[in-house]
Each structure stands twice: as C-alpha cells, then as structure tokens.
Amino acid sequence: MPNYDYECLECGKRFEIFQSMKDDKLTDCPQEGCDGKVRRLLGTGGGIIFKGSGFYETDYRSSSYKSGEKADKAPAASDTKKAEKPKPAPKAAGDSK
C-alpha cells in the first residue's frame, strides 16, 4: 500500500497518509480547528531498494570459471610462438617423379 501526500488549502499543512489504492481520497483537513479541504499531491514514487548480499552477485563469473578460462587461453598463446613448417616447393610441370 502506498503513501499519499496531502496539503490543506486552508492552513497549508502537509501530511502523509498510508492508504490503499482503492480507498477514496481524503477531503477534509485532519488538523483540529481547521475545516479546510485538502488536495492530493503528486508524488515522485518510491525509490528502488536493493536488498540482499549483493546486487550484481550473479552477473560475475565464479573464480573456478575464470581460472579455467585462463588455462584455455595459455596454450593458445604458446601455439602462436611455434615456428611454422616450411611448405614444400611446388613440383615443376616437367618433373615426373
């Protein structure tokens, strides 16, 4: 259930009421001795509240995944350092061998 802000048009008192969205709007000022009418103010809405042990906890990879990824990358780097074997020379058209 949301909180609604009201302001009295007569005395200027501002107050907040916790009521259901199905409830009717308040019309009379709750201040003693004031018979003024109230209007509901537009609110900015509720802020986002993150609860729990971590907001992005599941967005990051586990340490075991990261270590496996490093192990996969290590051999690939050493493969590029190996010397390439020379290609055999193409055979001439006249060679029958």
Secondary structure, 3 states (H helix, E strand, C coil): CCEEEEEECCCCCEEEEECCCCCCCCCECCCCCCCCEEEECCCCCCCCCCCCCCCCHHHCCCHHHHHHHHHHHHHHHHHHHCCCCCCCCCCCCCCCC
